[in-house]
Amino acid sequence: MSRPQFEVEGRDALIELFAQSADLGIACWWVGRDQKVHADLSHAAFAQAGRAYGDDVPAADADADGWIRIAVSRAGSPVGAILLRPTADAAGPASDPAYLRSLFGLSLADDVNAKVIEDFTEHLAQAFENIQLLYRVGKAMSTPDDPAGFSGYLVEQILDATPFRWAAIVFGESELLLDGVRGRVFCGSEIDGTDELVRVEAVRLADELRERGGIFYNADAKLEVQGTAHVVLSSGEPIGMLVCGGKQGHEADISSYDTQLLEASASHLGSVLETARLYEQQATMFLGTISSLIRALDAKDPYTRGHSDRVAALARQLARTAGLGEKTAERYHIAGLLHDVGKIGVPEAVLCKPGRLTDEEFGCIMRHPEIGFRILDGVPGMEDLLPGVMHHHERYDGKGYPSGLAGEDIPLIARVLCLADTFDAMSSNRAYRSAMTRDTVLAEIAKCAGSQFDPELAPMFVEMDFDEYDRMVARHVRQAAVDAQGKKAA
């Protein structure tokens, strides 16, 4: 049997695809029937493609040193093999030999010609696209706090990397789903003018196939004829459906290859949603613990009732105003709640003393950032908040405490908290003085920009809207009055 000869078009496509495999961490060889590298895919060809694998050519008859042998036959007779091996930098599905073996297994038809090679390279191209799809989706799973964003991203990736022309994720009303995705539909289409049609059809199909999934046939020809649906599970219960249709390419029918890929995608989605639910439960418990700490602090010092809540709200608002992003703003909010937790270690006689503090008493107060740091240090998930707790009393000119940091050596989170903390302190009644007027407070902040406060953040702060802050103050005053009345009645 003569060695199969590749047309230029097919050879160049293979060279390009094998070179691209390096991006996924996969080493690829074509080995002919005589166990040598095929002449049309020589070292020189690989070098031209930017990927040379060295002088040692692995044998085609064994899976040695991690190489995976995929036999290629013509009319039942072997004509060569594709050899694959995940490299040291392989990640995601590309690092799984079993997955690569199933993905690249194929057999050539009777005539090895340009058309067969074209089909082969198309199959190989789709294989790489699918590996990249699962790899990208796997990386996106590391952010479980945005299940809605992940769902939309998964639809986009399926449309971008697979032959399907439309895709949708339809979520039910399960209590296992978070509010951000419960009852929602995420869909996309490459067929002009069919977005709403996809949404309606996907909901219908999800309802019809919710228990089993499988191959379906559309009633509307605009969406092509054939599609496939896959149940999304969380904790073993169905919570939604991944629906895809309008497959194009040289194989228009849905294959087991397609269904396996989409089953993996649905499985990833279910894992993300389950993780997101557990993440939210953990976050709720975490915030509840923080709330208990803050209530304990409020009980020690009635003059600062609600102070941490207000500082947290102001810090979040300033972070948003400064364009730091919603995720950062929420972290600054938590830091604001915790910034004074160290005052739990300060005697009540000092915290509530009316009048001027002695040097010794003020030294005791000055230790609360370090006490707070020690309380929170080592608690999982607190690492990015600790600089704010430790340094929110630093000054931009270096005259603050506890470390005397200056300028941008002060962590940004601490510079934000410093503004929020000082504003609320000046705006509130304390044991040793009455609250200042709003105009006086803002004028003082503007005056101290560059000395006490960050010169870029201070102007942003004085321009903020304080309506929500004022509502919080009124609410805290009412609650204090209720508490005082209750104590008097007791």
Buried (B, 14 or more C-beta within 10 A) or exposed (E): EEBBEBBEEBBBBBBBBBBBBBBBBBBBBBBBBEEEBBEBBEEEBBEEBEBEBEEEBBBBEEBEEEBBBBBBBBEEEBBBBBBBBBBEEBEBBBBBBEBBBEBBEBEBEEEBBBEBBBBBBBBBBBBBBBBBBBBBBBEBBEBBBBBBBBBBBBBEBBBEBBBBBBBBBBBBEBEBBBEBBBEBBBBBBEBEEBEEBBBBBBBBBBEEBBEEBEEBEBEEEBBBBBBBBBBBBBEEBBBBBBBBBBBEEEBEEBEEBBBBBBBBBBBBBBBBBBBBBEBBEEBEEBEEEBEEBBEEBBEBBEBBBBBBBBBBBBBBBBBBBBEBEEEBBBBBBBBBBBBBBBBBBBEEEBBBBEEEEEEEBEEBBBBBBBBBBEBBEEEEEBEBBBBBBBBBBBBBEBEBBBBEBBBEEBBBBBBBBBBBBBBBBBBBEBEEEEBBEBEEBBEBBBEBBEEBBBEEBBEBBBEBEBEEBEEBBEEBEEEBEEBEEEEEEE
